[in-house]
Amino acid sequence: MTATQERREVARPPFWRDIRVLRVVLQIVAVAAVFFLFRWFYINLVDSFDRLGIALNFDFLTSRTGFAIPYDANFQSDSPVWQMYLVGIKNTFLAGFCGIIIASIVGLIVGVSRLSDNWLVARLATLYVEIFRNIPPLVIIIFFGFALFFFGPFPIFADSWEIAIAGNNLLILNKDRWGIPGVAQTGDLLLFWIILGVGIVVTFVIWRWRTRVFDTTGEPHHRVVWSLLVFLGFFLVAFFAAGAPFEMSWPALSENRRIFVGGFAFNWGFISLTLALGLYTASHIGEIIRGSILAVATGQSEAANALALSSFQRYRFVVLPQALRIALPPTINQYLNLIKNTSLGVAVGYAEVTALTRTSIGNGRPTFQSIIILMAVYLTFSLVVSLILNIVNRRLALVER
Amino acid sequence: MKRYRFLVALAALMLILAACSDSGSDGDTTTTAADDGGSDSTTDSGGEGDGGTDSGESLLDTVRERGNIVCGVNETLPGFGIIDADGNFTGFDIDFCRVVAAAVLGDSEAVEYFPLTAEARFPALQSGEIDLMIRNTTWTALRDGQEGATFLHTTFYDGQGMMVPASTGFTTLEELADANICVLSGTTTELNLNAVFNARGIPFNPVVFEDNTQLRPAYEEGNCEAWTSDASQLAAFKASIEEEGGEDQFIMAEIFSKEPLGPVVRDGDSDWAQAVDWAVMSTIQAWEFGIDSSNVDGFESEDPNIQNFLGAGTDAAAGLGLSDDFAVNAISQVGNYKEIYDANIVPIGLSLEGSPNDLWTNGGLQYVPPYR
């Protein structure tokens, strides 16, 4: 007994080779190294700023911006800098959101098409992927900006193409902006939103009810038709109960033919950026979708065939629900990339947050603090998106048995 | 064994970091600090960072040791700073970089050009990437105060103008209500455009570009109805567009801002600032004296000011940190102000006579302190 204990103590290595000690020591050393590295960066920075007489604070956020934001008539150049950041964040969000929608839809179509039995469809999809995946996004953005707008077929503002039905413009196209119909508020919207809110809840309940009926009895659920009709009913009730608080607003050119009055306008920077990023990211998402479809066990397709499901039904009910669950995690990465790539909008003069930050730096705002804010904005965007999608992913993930 | 090696590497890294954060020297000042042997008693106050702007070491000495000047310039502006067909930097601002190199180093070719966008210029100056910036940069209170920059003698008095295609027939700013107006981002022009249009209550939409290579096609293709910039730049692009077969352009008569352009250095290094300032001013003084690159060699005069200027009289330049013959070098290798102007600005359609850039004796604004 004692003999073995002694042997154990002898066998214990000296502390500098003891794995239990080393583990702790190495962690401490690593933390210390990182700490000193950043401390060194910080001291260096503060010293340099002191010597140049540049202040290291965020007071500039409340100072006057001084410049106008392109295509944003509501922003006054007298507004404080923090409002400029809000506009930039809004524009970044818009481009990212619309880009993600384009990328998801086109990506899904391309991914499925690549596996099509139709030779032409499959080859076209391959061509699409190879072209867009192998060109840097910045080049695509500039291509759209220059080829579509600068040197494209569209007329200058005063000669805009106006595509009208019954005297109302459905579409106005020119080199600078594209106008589509929108809605304009004419009354109080509170009652309308209250009733519509109730409507949304009721619609959701109806949807759940039809799904449950289908699950328990096997009757056709027709939940889309049911829900749509219910929602539409509530919408109409809300609209008339609130005394028609809004109306269609058709795009039209102003008297001097230089701006749009009414409708909703997209500027060329936004269109170039969103289209380019959407199509670029779609090529990556398409490949993810294709890989995910191939990852669904072939037995699933064979079983669907054995049940005499049509090709559409096979994809809709058997393959895609499984493939999309596999595709979600890598797709989140693509979404995050897309959001970060919106910073390339500066190339086409789109007023997203990076472009505005750079303009404000150029106009005398402190570089270091501005870049810190910019980094925080993108970090927040990315974290929020990945948080939301990770929650979705956790709920949808395939349960492996 | 592997772990030992890792530990040794880590310890070495720690030592390097500790040394760096304590000894107060790094980067390109390391060699000079070593030469001084640490005799400078104020090393702890600010030896860290870039090009030796602390009390002991001026950029002037650093530049002399290095043997060239890094000059931040424009590369896309005809007349002021552009890369010509042979790949060389040419222009008014470029020539002043050469003047400084000739005066400080005795060789007008000892310049490394560092092309900068409007937005990148001040960070490049602050970080020490460039020694000197001559990049059609307007001297403003905000920049002088907040960018850590020292503005030197104005080489070009400019003002903001507005250009439209001649076919539009527009002659006043009021006719541009609601119009798209092309402007470069991060410029004083951008701020001034807002100030002027807001003050007059004219609504407009700015279309913002990073540099002229993007702005020009947008303007030529009609994306913007007008282009605002310094009048000299507009003149340069007007000439260039018309020469290349584009539409005729019209520059409105109204000049709606003051844009004094000149060389810029970092704050806190008066030796270097003085040297650059006097080098630049020597071209204007030479013009006033009637000295140019053709007659500077063997120029004879009884005037003691001229003798001082040519380095023959009393040693007036000694305290400036420049050699006696700095002005002779600058004038013989590059030329006087008028020569520089004639070579670069006249071809873009702006004459010197009658402009604010004429000599004070001719009613212009170019006036420099005497060489006594």
Interface residues (C-beta under 8 A of the other chain):
Chain A: L22 V29 A32 A33 F36 L37 R39 W40 I43 N44 D47 S48 D50 R51 L52 G53 I54 A55 G66 F67 A68 I69 P70 Y71 A73 S77 D78 F146 F149 F150 F151 I156 F157 K175 D176 S254 N256 R258 I259 W268 V346 A347 G349 A351 A355 R358 T359 I361 G362 N363 G364 P366 T367
Chain B: R3 L10 L13 M14 L17 A18 C20 S21 D26 G46 E48 G49 D50 T53 D54 A118 E119 F122 P123 Q126 T140 L142 R143 Q146 E147 G148 A177 D178 A179 N180 S185 G186 T187 E190 L191 L193 N194 A195 N198 P203 F204 N205 P206 V207 V208 F209 E210 Q214 P217 A218 E221 G222 N223 E225 R266 D267 G268
